[in-house]
Amino acid sequence: MRRLLAVSSTSLALGAVLVTTAATPAAATPPNIPSAATAKSRLATLTVRAEGSSSGYSRDLFPHWITVSGTCNTRETVLKRDGTGVTTDANCAATSGSWYSPYDGRTWTSAAAVDIDHMVPLAEAWRSGANTWTTDRRRAYANDLGGPELWAVTDTLNQAKGDKDPAKWQPPSAGFRCTYARAWVQVKYYYALAVDTAEKNALTTMLNSC
């Protein structure tokens, strides 16, 4: 579902990148984010266990980005889905548009400043049960457009997040943490991934702020 909001005129142009201070910019929301009440119920059903080992993990075990349609891969599809006024070249690479990062409330006009974040990082998924999956299931997970797994966000924040769960990292925009927790729980619930105690406690606190 696309959420259209007003854009403030207060902004700072930095070359090809536009950093916007608007509180309510245009944004797109990935699908199938549950309500806070549903997320709480689903969190209660998740297996709680100590986080597994990263032994054997490689990003290559989660093939991405795959072709979605024509010349467009998953990253390019998310950029088009979550951007405003996006234009692309013959290879589906974004040549113009704007992207609102809900993690920090900034808007960018360069696709190079935007990363596609896996809400539940690939390494976190591996330690939570994906180490036992087939390659086909890991490919589906890494390119999932049907749920709230893929988000267009400020690249430096995606790098800061790394493979951390909410007990170790939360988006700097406090007003987004409710949505972040709802999306995180949905991904873990849909894929039957486990949570550890600290992670569950952090998610509970975030959901209680909704």
ChimeraX commands (.cxc) that place a marker at each C-alpha (Angstrom):
marker #1 position 0.00,0.00,0.00 radius 0.5
marker #1 position 1.38,3.39,-0.95 radius 0.5
marker #1 position 1.19,6.19,1.59 radius 0.5
marker #1 position 1.25,9.68,0.11 radius 0.5
marker #1 position 2.15,12.53,2.42 radius 0.5
marker #1 position 2.91,16.20,1.96 radius 0.5
marker #1 position 6.50,17.27,1.40 radius 0.5
marker #1 position 7.90,20.27,3.23 radius 0.5
marker #1 position 9.76,22.86,1.21 radius 0.5
marker #1 position 12.50,23.04,3.85 radius 0.5
marker #1 position 15.50,21.20,2.42 radius 0.5
marker #1 position 19.21,21.34,1.83 radius 0.5
marker #1 position 20.55,20.55,-1.62 radius 0.5
marker #1 position 23.85,18.70,-1.67 radius 0.5
marker #1 position 24.83,18.21,-5.31 radius 0.5
marker #1 position 22.76,15.35,-6.66 radius 0.5
marker #1 position 21.46,14.49,-3.20 radius 0.5
marker #1 position 18.60,16.31,-1.52 radius 0.5
marker #1 position 18.38,15.99,2.25 radius 0.5
marker #1 position 14.90,16.95,3.40 radius 0.5
marker #1 position 13.90,17.98,6.91 radius 0.5
marker #1 position 10.21,17.35,6.25 radius 0.5
marker #1 position 8.28,15.51,8.94 radius 0.5
marker #1 position 5.76,14.15,6.43 radius 0.5
marker #1 position 7.36,13.47,3.04 radius 0.5
marker #1 position 6.06,11.18,0.32 radius 0.5
marker #1 position 6.86,7.59,1.19 radius 0.5
marker #1 position 5.95,4.05,0.24 radius 0.5
marker #1 position 5.32,1.30,2.75 radius 0.5
marker #1 position 6.15,-2.35,1.99 radius 0.5
marker #1 position 3.11,-4.67,2.15 radius 0.5
marker #1 position 1.70,-6.85,4.91 radius 0.5
marker #1 position 2.85,-5.02,8.03 radius 0.5
marker #1 position 0.60,-6.25,10.86 radius 0.5
marker #1 position -1.03,-4.08,13.48 radius 0.5
marker #1 position 0.74,-3.72,16.81 radius 0.5
marker #1 position -1.77,-6.05,18.45 radius 0.5
marker #1 position -1.25,-8.72,15.78 radius 0.5
marker #1 position 2.51,-8.30,15.98 radius 0.5
marker #1 position 2.39,-8.83,19.75 radius 0.5
marker #1 position 0.35,-12.00,19.29 radius 0.5
marker #1 position 2.74,-13.30,16.64 radius 0.5
marker #1 position 5.80,-12.44,18.70 radius 0.5
marker #1 position 4.38,-14.58,21.51 radius 0.5
marker #1 position 4.31,-17.61,19.19 radius 0.5
marker #1 position 7.94,-17.38,18.06 radius 0.5
marker #1 position 10.47,-19.89,19.35 radius 0.5
marker #1 position 12.78,-18.28,21.91 radius 0.5
marker #1 position 16.30,-19.68,21.99 radius 0.5
marker #1 position 19.89,-18.53,22.15 radius 0.5
marker #1 position 21.09,-17.12,18.86 radius 0.5
marker #1 position 22.82,-19.68,16.68 radius 0.5
marker #1 position 26.29,-19.60,15.22 radius 0.5
marker #1 position 27.39,-17.66,12.14 radius 0.5
marker #1 position 29.57,-20.61,11.15 radius 0.5
marker #1 position 29.18,-21.38,7.46 radius 0.5
marker #1 position 27.33,-18.14,6.70 radius 0.5
marker #1 position 27.88,-16.31,3.43 radius 0.5
marker #1 position 25.74,-13.74,1.65 radius 0.5
marker #1 position 26.22,-15.86,-1.45 radius 0.5
marker #1 position 24.00,-18.49,0.19 radius 0.5
marker #1 position 21.10,-16.01,-0.19 radius 0.5
marker #1 position 21.22,-15.27,-3.95 radius 0.5
marker #1 position 20.19,-11.67,-4.68 radius 0.5
marker #1 position 19.39,-9.48,-6.46 radius 0.5
marker #1 position 17.44,-11.68,-8.91 radius 0.5
marker #1 position 15.60,-10.62,-12.06 radius 0.5
marker #1 position 11.98,-9.72,-11.27 radius 0.5
marker #1 position 10.68,-8.50,-14.61 radius 0.5
marker #1 position 12.37,-7.65,-17.90 radius 0.5
marker #1 position 15.71,-6.03,-17.06 radius 0.5
marker #1 position 14.66,-5.09,-13.50 radius 0.5
marker #1 position 16.16,-6.90,-10.54 radius 0.5
marker #1 position 14.89,-6.85,-6.96 radius 0.5
marker #1 position 16.85,-3.77,-5.90 radius 0.5
marker #1 position 15.63,-1.80,-8.89 radius 0.5
marker #1 position 12.06,-2.95,-8.30 radius 0.5
marker #1 position 12.15,-1.72,-4.68 radius 0.5
marker #1 position 13.63,1.61,-5.78 radius 0.5
marker #1 position 10.73,2.03,-8.20 radius 0.5
marker #1 position 8.17,0.85,-5.63 radius 0.5
marker #1 position 9.35,3.06,-2.79 radius 0.5
marker #1 position 10.48,6.13,-4.73 radius 0.5
marker #1 position 8.63,9.16,-6.00 radius 0.5
marker #1 position 8.91,10.28,-9.63 radius 0.5
marker #1 position 11.39,7.52,-10.44 radius 0.5
marker #1 position 12.68,7.30,-14.01 radius 0.5
marker #1 position 14.94,4.53,-15.27 radius 0.5
marker #1 position 17.19,3.83,-18.23 radius 0.5
marker #1 position 16.94,0.89,-20.64 radius 0.5
marker #1 position 18.67,-1.34,-18.07 radius 0.5
marker #1 position 16.15,-0.38,-15.35 radius 0.5
marker #1 position 18.74,1.62,-13.37 radius 0.5
marker #1 position 17.16,4.63,-11.64 radius 0.5
marker #1 position 18.28,7.88,-13.26 radius 0.5
marker #1 position 16.12,10.28,-11.24 radius 0.5
marker #1 position 13.56,10.32,-8.45 radius 0.5
marker #1 position 13.44,10.78,-4.69 radius 0.5
marker #1 position 13.51,8.28,-1.86 radius 0.5
marker #1 position 12.37,8.82,1.73 radius 0.5
marker #1 position 14.26,6.78,4.33 radius 0.5
marker #1 position 11.92,6.13,7.28 radius 0.5
marker #1 position 14.83,5.04,9.45 radius 0.5
marker #1 position 16.08,8.63,9.76 radius 0.5
marker #1 position 13.49,10.79,8.01 radius 0.5
marker #1 position 15.79,11.91,5.18 radius 0.5
marker #1 position 14.92,12.16,1.51 radius 0.5
marker #1 position 17.51,11.49,-1.19 radius 0.5
marker #1 position 17.51,12.29,-4.89 radius 0.5
marker #1 position 20.39,9.98,-5.78 radius 0.5
marker #1 position 19.74,6.25,-5.91 radius 0.5
marker #1 position 23.41,5.77,-5.01 radius 0.5
marker #1 position 22.65,7.18,-1.55 radius 0.5
marker #1 position 20.01,4.51,-0.97 radius 0.5
marker #1 position 20.50,0.90,0.11 radius 0.5
marker #1 position 17.86,-1.82,0.08 radius 0.5
marker #1 position 17.84,-3.11,3.64 radius 0.5
marker #1 position 16.72,-6.58,4.62 radius 0.5
marker #1 position 14.55,-5.85,7.65 radius 0.5
marker #1 position 15.78,-9.07,9.26 radius 0.5
marker #1 position 19.37,-9.20,7.98 radius 0.5
marker #1 position 20.56,-12.26,6.10 radius 0.5
marker #1 position 23.12,-13.19,8.76 radius 0.5
marker #1 position 20.52,-12.74,11.50 radius 0.5
marker #1 position 18.16,-15.02,9.59 radius 0.5
marker #1 position 20.96,-17.58,9.25 radius 0.5
marker #1 position 21.53,-17.60,13.02 radius 0.5
marker #1 position 17.77,-17.81,13.61 radius 0.5
marker #1 position 17.09,-20.89,11.49 radius 0.5
marker #1 position 17.82,-20.11,7.83 radius 0.5
marker #1 position 21.03,-22.16,8.06 radius 0.5
marker #1 position 18.83,-25.25,7.57 radius 0.5
marker #1 position 16.97,-23.92,4.54 radius 0.5
marker #1 position 17.40,-24.85,0.91 radius 0.5
marker #1 position 19.04,-22.38,-1.44 radius 0.5
marker #1 position 15.68,-21.82,-3.13 radius 0.5
marker #1 position 14.09,-20.77,0.16 radius 0.5
marker #1 position 16.99,-18.47,0.98 radius 0.5
marker #1 position 16.71,-16.93,-2.51 radius 0.5
marker #1 position 12.99,-16.31,-1.95 radius 0.5
marker #1 position 13.72,-14.74,1.44 radius 0.5
marker #1 position 16.44,-12.42,0.15 radius 0.5
marker #1 position 14.19,-11.14,-2.66 radius 0.5
marker #1 position 10.81,-11.12,-0.89 radius 0.5
marker #1 position 8.57,-8.37,-2.29 radius 0.5
marker #1 position 5.39,-9.76,-0.74 radius 0.5
marker #1 position 6.12,-8.78,2.84 radius 0.5
marker #1 position 7.92,-6.07,4.83 radius 0.5
marker #1 position 11.41,-7.50,4.35 radius 0.5
marker #1 position 12.90,-4.99,1.87 radius 0.5
marker #1 position 13.19,-1.24,2.62 radius 0.5
marker #1 position 14.83,1.63,0.73 radius 0.5
marker #1 position 16.89,3.48,3.35 radius 0.5
marker #1 position 19.89,5.76,3.79 radius 0.5
marker #1 position 22.94,3.68,2.85 radius 0.5
marker #1 position 25.04,4.66,5.87 radius 0.5
marker #1 position 22.27,3.55,8.23 radius 0.5
marker #1 position 22.01,0.20,6.53 radius 0.5
marker #1 position 25.75,-0.19,7.02 radius 0.5
marker #1 position 25.50,0.86,10.68 radius 0.5
marker #1 position 22.72,-1.67,11.26 radius 0.5
marker #1 position 24.73,-4.49,9.70 radius 0.5
marker #1 position 23.38,-7.80,10.96 radius 0.5
marker #1 position 22.18,-6.50,14.34 radius 0.5
marker #1 position 18.80,-7.34,15.83 radius 0.5
marker #1 position 16.65,-4.73,17.69 radius 0.5
marker #1 position 18.40,-5.44,21.01 radius 0.5
marker #1 position 21.58,-4.05,19.43 radius 0.5
marker #1 position 20.30,-1.54,16.85 radius 0.5
marker #1 position 17.13,0.46,16.30 radius 0.5
marker #1 position 16.41,3.19,13.74 radius 0.5
marker #1 position 17.35,6.67,14.98 radius 0.5
marker #1 position 13.86,7.95,14.13 radius 0.5
marker #1 position 12.03,7.04,17.35 radius 0.5
marker #1 position 8.66,7.56,15.69 radius 0.5
marker #1 position 9.40,4.71,13.28 radius 0.5
marker #1 position 10.36,2.11,15.86 radius 0.5
marker #1 position 6.79,0.84,16.27 radius 0.5
marker #1 position 6.57,0.13,12.53 radius 0.5
marker #1 position 10.09,-1.33,12.56 radius 0.5
marker #1 position 9.13,-3.81,15.29 radius 0.5
marker #1 position 5.88,-4.76,13.56 radius 0.5
marker #1 position 7.74,-5.43,10.31 radius 0.5
marker #1 position 10.55,-7.36,12.05 radius 0.5
marker #1 position 8.09,-9.62,13.86 radius 0.5
marker #1 position 6.15,-10.27,10.65 radius 0.5
marker #1 position 9.25,-11.42,8.80 radius 0.5
marker #1 position 10.31,-13.73,11.62 radius 0.5
marker #1 position 6.77,-15.07,11.98 radius 0.5
marker #1 position 6.25,-15.70,8.27 radius 0.5
marker #1 position 9.56,-17.54,7.95 radius 0.5
marker #1 position 9.31,-19.32,11.33 radius 0.5
marker #1 position 12.59,-17.84,12.54 radius 0.5
marker #1 position 13.54,-17.88,16.21 radius 0.5
marker #1 position 14.20,-14.91,18.50 radius 0.5
marker #1 position 16.57,-14.69,21.44 radius 0.5
marker #1 position 15.51,-13.31,24.83 radius 0.5
marker #1 position 17.12,-9.88,24.48 radius 0.5
marker #1 position 15.67,-9.49,20.98 radius 0.5
marker #1 position 12.18,-10.42,22.19 radius 0.5
marker #1 position 12.42,-8.00,25.11 radius 0.5
marker #1 position 13.47,-5.17,22.80 radius 0.5
marker #1 position 10.66,-5.92,20.37 radius 0.5
marker #1 position 8.14,-5.99,23.23 radius 0.5
marker #1 position 9.30,-2.56,24.40 radius 0.5
marker #1 position 9.08,-1.19,20.86 radius 0.5
marker #1 position 5.59,-2.60,20.34 radius 0.5
marker #1 position 4.44,-1.15,23.65 radius 0.5
marker #1 position 5.36,2.28,22.28 radius 0.5
marker #1 position 2.86,1.97,19.41 radius 0.5
marker link #1:1,2 radius 0.2
marker link #1:2,3 radius 0.2
marker link #1:3,4 radius 0.2
marker link #1:4,5 radius 0.2
marker link #1:5,6 radius 0.2
marker link #1:6,7 radius 0.2
marker link #1:7,8 radius 0.2
marker link #1:8,9 radius 0.2
marker link #1:9,10 radius 0.2
marker link #1:10,11 radius 0.2
marker link #1:11,12 radius 0.2
marker link #1:12,13 radius 0.2
marker link #1:13,14 radius 0.2
marker link #1:14,15 radius 0.2
marker link #1:15,16 radius 0.2
marker link #1:16,17 radius 0.2
marker link #1:17,18 radius 0.2
marker link #1:18,19 radius 0.2
marker link #1:19,20 radius 0.2
marker link #1:20,21 radius 0.2
marker link #1:21,22 radius 0.2
marker link #1:22,23 radius 0.2
marker link #1:23,24 radius 0.2
marker link #1:24,25 radius 0.2
marker link #1:25,26 radius 0.2
marker link #1:26,27 radius 0.2
marker link #1:27,28 radius 0.2
marker link #1:28,29 radius 0.2
marker link #1:29,30 radius 0.2
marker link #1:30,31 radius 0.2
marker link #1:31,32 radius 0.2
marker link #1:32,33 radius 0.2
marker link #1:33,34 radius 0.2
marker link #1:34,35 radius 0.2
marker link #1:35,36 radius 0.2
marker link #1:36,37 radius 0.2
marker link #1:37,38 radius 0.2
marker link #1:38,39 radius 0.2
marker link #1:39,40 radius 0.2
marker link #1:40,41 radius 0.2
marker link #1:41,42 radius 0.2
marker link #1:42,43 radius 0.2
marker link #1:43,44 radius 0.2
marker link #1:44,45 radius 0.2
marker link #1:45,46 radius 0.2
marker link #1:46,47 radius 0.2
marker link #1:47,48 radius 0.2
marker link #1:48,49 radius 0.2
marker link #1:49,50 radius 0.2
marker link #1:50,51 radius 0.2
marker link #1:51,52 radius 0.2
marker link #1:52,53 radius 0.2
marker link #1:53,54 radius 0.2
marker link #1:54,55 radius 0.2
marker link #1:55,56 radius 0.2
marker link #1:56,57 radius 0.2
marker link #1:57,58 radius 0.2
marker link #1:58,59 radius 0.2
marker link #1:59,60 radius 0.2
marker link #1:60,61 radius 0.2
marker link #1:61,62 radius 0.2
marker link #1:62,63 radius 0.2
marker link #1:63,64 radius 0.2
marker link #1:64,65 radius 0.2
marker link #1:65,66 radius 0.2
marker link #1:66,67 radius 0.2
marker link #1:67,68 radius 0.2
marker link #1:68,69 radius 0.2
marker link #1:69,70 radius 0.2
marker link #1:70,71 radius 0.2
marker link #1:71,72 radius 0.2
marker link #1:72,73 radius 0.2
marker link #1:73,74 radius 0.2
marker link #1:74,75 radius 0.2
marker link #1:75,76 radius 0.2
marker link #1:76,77 radius 0.2
marker link #1:77,78 radius 0.2
marker link #1:78,79 radius 0.2
marker link #1:79,80 radius 0.2
marker link #1:80,81 radius 0.2
marker link #1:81,82 radius 0.2
marker link #1:82,83 radius 0.2
marker link #1:83,84 radius 0.2
marker link #1:84,85 radius 0.2
marker link #1:85,86 radius 0.2
marker link #1:86,87 radius 0.2
marker link #1:87,88 radius 0.2
marker link #1:88,89 radius 0.2
marker link #1:89,90 radius 0.2
marker link #1:90,91 radius 0.2
marker link #1:91,92 radius 0.2
marker link #1:92,93 radius 0.2
marker link #1:93,94 radius 0.2
marker link #1:94,95 radius 0.2
marker link #1:95,96 radius 0.2
marker link #1:96,97 radius 0.2
marker link #1:97,98 radius 0.2
marker link #1:98,99 radius 0.2
marker link #1:99,100 radius 0.2
marker link #1:100,101 radius 0.2
marker link #1:101,102 radius 0.2
marker link #1:102,103 radius 0.2
marker link #1:103,104 radius 0.2
marker link #1:104,105 radius 0.2
marker link #1:105,106 radius 0.2
marker link #1:106,107 radius 0.2
marker link #1:107,108 radius 0.2
marker link #1:108,109 radius 0.2
marker link #1:109,110 radius 0.2
marker link #1:110,111 radius 0.2
marker link #1:111,112 radius 0.2
marker link #1:112,113 radius 0.2
marker link #1:113,114 radius 0.2
marker link #1:114,115 radius 0.2
marker link #1:115,116 radius 0.2
marker link #1:116,117 radius 0.2
marker link #1:117,118 radius 0.2
marker link #1:118,119 radius 0.2
marker link #1:119,120 radius 0.2
marker link #1:120,121 radius 0.2
marker link #1:121,122 radius 0.2
marker link #1:122,123 radius 0.2
marker link #1:123,124 radius 0.2
marker link #1:124,125 radius 0.2
marker link #1:125,126 radius 0.2
marker link #1:126,127 radius 0.2
marker link #1:127,128 radius 0.2
marker link #1:128,129 radius 0.2
marker link #1:129,130 radius 0.2
marker link #1:130,131 radius 0.2
marker link #1:131,132 radius 0.2
marker link #1:132,133 radius 0.2
marker link #1:133,134 radius 0.2
marker link #1:134,135 radius 0.2
marker link #1:135,136 radius 0.2
marker link #1:136,137 radius 0.2
marker link #1:137,138 radius 0.2
marker link #1:138,139 radius 0.2
marker link #1:139,140 radius 0.2
marker link #1:140,141 radius 0.2
marker link #1:141,142 radius 0.2
marker link #1:142,143 radius 0.2
marker link #1:143,144 radius 0.2
marker link #1:144,145 radius 0.2
marker link #1:145,146 radius 0.2
marker link #1:146,147 radius 0.2
marker link #1:147,148 radius 0.2
marker link #1:148,149 radius 0.2
marker link #1:149,150 radius 0.2
marker link #1:150,151 radius 0.2
marker link #1:151,152 radius 0.2
marker link #1:152,153 radius 0.2
marker link #1:153,154 radius 0.2
marker link #1:154,155 radius 0.2
marker link #1:155,156 radius 0.2
marker link #1:156,157 radius 0.2
marker link #1:157,158 radius 0.2
marker link #1:158,159 radius 0.2
marker link #1:159,160 radius 0.2
marker link #1:160,161 radius 0.2
marker link #1:161,162 radius 0.2
marker link #1:162,163 radius 0.2
marker link #1:163,164 radius 0.2
marker link #1:164,165 radius 0.2
marker link #1:165,166 radius 0.2
marker link #1:166,167 radius 0.2
marker link #1:167,168 radius 0.2
marker link #1:168,169 radius 0.2
marker link #1:169,170 radius 0.2
marker link #1:170,171 radius 0.2
marker link #1:171,172 radius 0.2
marker link #1:172,173 radius 0.2
marker link #1:173,174 radius 0.2
marker link #1:174,175 radius 0.2
marker link #1:175,176 radius 0.2
marker link #1:176,177 radius 0.2
marker link #1:177,178 radius 0.2
marker link #1:178,179 radius 0.2
marker link #1:179,180 radius 0.2
marker link #1:180,181 radius 0.2
marker link #1:181,182 radius 0.2
marker link #1:182,183 radius 0.2
marker link #1:183,184 radius 0.2
marker link #1:184,185 radius 0.2
marker link #1:185,186 radius 0.2
marker link #1:186,187 radius 0.2
marker link #1:187,188 radius 0.2
marker link #1:188,189 radius 0.2
marker link #1:189,190 radius 0.2
marker link #1:190,191 radius 0.2
marker link #1:191,192 radius 0.2
marker link #1:192,193 radius 0.2
marker link #1:193,194 radius 0.2
marker link #1:194,195 radius 0.2
marker link #1:195,196 radius 0.2
marker link #1:196,197 radius 0.2
marker link #1:197,198 radius 0.2
marker link #1:198,199 radius 0.2
marker link #1:199,200 radius 0.2
marker link #1:200,201 radius 0.2
marker link #1:201,202 radius 0.2
marker link #1:202,203 radius 0.2
marker link #1:203,204 radius 0.2
marker link #1:204,205 radius 0.2
marker link #1:205,206 radius 0.2
marker link #1:206,207 radius 0.2
marker link #1:207,208 radius 0.2
marker link #1:208,209 radius 0.2
marker link #1:209,210 radius 0.2
view
